[in-house]
Amino acid sequence: MRHAAGSRAGGRWRRSPSSLGAKLVLILTAVGLAGAIGITLLLATVITPSFDGLETRVIEGQIDRTRDVLAASGAEVEGAARDWADRDIGKGAARSGNLQGGDDLSRRPTSSLAAEGTAYVTPDGMVAAARWVNPLTGAEVPGLQRQLRVLAAGDLSPVLRRGNSGHFFARLGSSVAAIGVAQVRRSDVTAPTPGLVLTAREVTSAQLSQLLRRPAELDVHHVSEREGVELDRTSVRIAVPIIGADGRAVASARLRMPRDVSMLGRRMLLLAVAGSTLLLLVVLAVLRIAMARLVLKPLAHIERHMQQVRESGQPSTLREVSRRDEIGSLEVSLNAMLLQLQDLREQIEIQGFALGRSESAVAVMHNVRNALNPISTILSRGMAQRGRVDRVTLGRAIGELARDDTPLARRQKLAAFVAAATEADAEAREAMRGELQVGREAMALVLEIIGEQQKQAHERATLERCNVSQIVARNVTIARYSQLASIAFSFPAMQYDVMASRVILSQVMGNLFGNAAEAIAATGRGSGSISVSVSKDGDMVDICIRDDGEGFGSITAAALFQRGFSTREHKSGGLGLHWCANVVTAMGGALRLESEGVGRGATAILTLPAAPEASLAKAA
C-alpha cells in the first residue's frame, strides 16, 4: 500500500506544473520552438536568395538566348543577301540601264538563297524586282510580295550605316520577317554601286519555339521597347523586343517558362526546414527520455523512498548504488545520512530508555525519601528525648517507702512522687506508641512504593513489529569493527518480523555480539567469524548467533545467567546475560546458550514470537 501511494505521489510530482519534469518539458518545448524558428529563418535567409539569384541568371540567360536566336535569324538572311550581292548580277543593268539584275533575281530560285522573299533596288531607289515564294508549295505569295516591295522602296540607309550589309526585322502585315540587306559589289571597285539586294524570311512562333526549345510566340499587338519579365507562382513570362530598321521594336518574342529553380528552392527549403525540425524534435525527444530515465526517474525513486520512510518511520537505506554520476553520489550521501539517522535514533532511544529508567529510579527514591522522613524524625526525636523521672531517684523513693521506720508524712510525699512518676512514664510510653504507629505507617508507604515499582518493572514490555535482519545489521558494527580481533560476519538478507520491543531487542543483540567478539578475542588467534541464522518454527522465530570463540564448559554454563556473574574478571558494567534473559522472557521469548566445550565456540539461541501474517499484509 505504501509503494502504491509512493507511485501515485511520484506521478503527481511529475505532473505538477511546478515540478522539475514539467519545467524541463516546458524548457525543451521552448527550445524546440525557438530552434525550429531559428533554423527556418536561417535556411530561408541562405536558400531563398541563392535560388532567387540563380533564377534571375536563368531568366537573363533565356533573354540572351532569345536575342541570339533572333540575331542568328537576321544574320542568316543577311548572309544570303551578301552571297547574292557578291555575284556580278548588276553588270548588264549598269551598262545598258535596263533591269537585267532584276530579271536575274526573278529567274533565280529563292531556295538557293535560304530566303522566302527577295528584292532588288536600283541605285536610284526603284525596286527593280520583288518576289515572295512559299517554301512548301513553291507558289508566290502576292500579299507578302507587295509588302516586301513597299519595304524595299523605303529608306534603308540606317541599316547600311556601319557596313555594306545589314539586317533588321519588319512587320509585313500581321507577320514578322527577318530582312537582310546588302550592296551589290562589282569586280571593279572604282565603278559606282549598281544597287541593293534584299532577302527576307518570315519568322513564325513555331520556328522561334523550335529554336528556343520551349513554347514561344510572336506578339505584334503588345510591343515594348525593353525586355519584360512577369513572375507568378509557377511560371515566368518573358518578352524580348524585336528591333526594326529604325531601331524601334516592331514585335515582341514572348515565351513562358516554368519556375523550376524557384520551385526547387522552395521544395528544398521546405525539405530542409522539415528535416531539421524533425531532427530537432527527435533530439529533444531523446533528451527528454534520457533526462526522464537518468534524472527524473531516480529522483522519483528517491522521493518514493523518502515518503515510505516518512510513513513507516523506519529510516531504511536505498538499494545498492551502481551509478557513479551525480545521482549515484546523491544516493550514497542519502544512504549515509539515513544510516547516521538510524544510529542517532538508536542512540536517542537507548538514552531515552536509560533516562527513563534513571528518572523513574530518581522519582521512586524521592518518594521513598519523603516516606522515610517521618521515620527519621521519630527516631531522631526518640534518641534525643530523655526520661521525665530520674530512675535513681524513683528507686530511692520506692526503697524509703518499703522501710517501716519512714515517717508518715515522708511516706505520703514519697507515694505522691512515685504516683506522679508512674503516670508520667505511662504518658511517655503512650506518646512513644503513637510515634511508632506513625513510623509504621510511613514504612508501609515505603514498602508500597517499592512494591509498585517492582510490579511495573516486571510488567510485559510494549511489543511492536521488528525486522530481525535490520536490527542485526544495525548492531553488526559491534563485532565487525571490534578492535580486539578481525571478525568476519554473515547474516541473512531476507526479512523476518518478530513481535518485540525494538529498543530492548537491539540492546540484547548488541550485548550478545559484544560477548561473541570478546570470546573470539580470548582465543588469541586475532581473527574469527560470527554467523547469524534465522528460522521460523510455527509461531516462533529462532535467531541463532554462532561464534568460533573460546566457548565454555558445563560447569560454567550453569552460572551464566546468574546476577553479577561474568567470565571477564577485568570488565564491569553492561547489561549482562541475566538482564537479557529477563527482558527476553518478559517479551514472551527465551534465551539460552550452548557450547560443545572450551575452545569450540558457542551458540546463543534467541526465541521470539513471530509477527502475525495479517500485520504483514497490512504493512505491504
Order of alpha helices (4+ residues) and beta strands (2+ residues): alpha-alpha-alpha-alpha-beta-beta-alpha-beta-beta-beta-alpha-beta-beta-beta-beta-alpha-alpha-alpha-alpha-alpha-beta-alpha-alpha-beta-beta-alpha-beta-beta-alpha-alpha-beta-beta-alpha
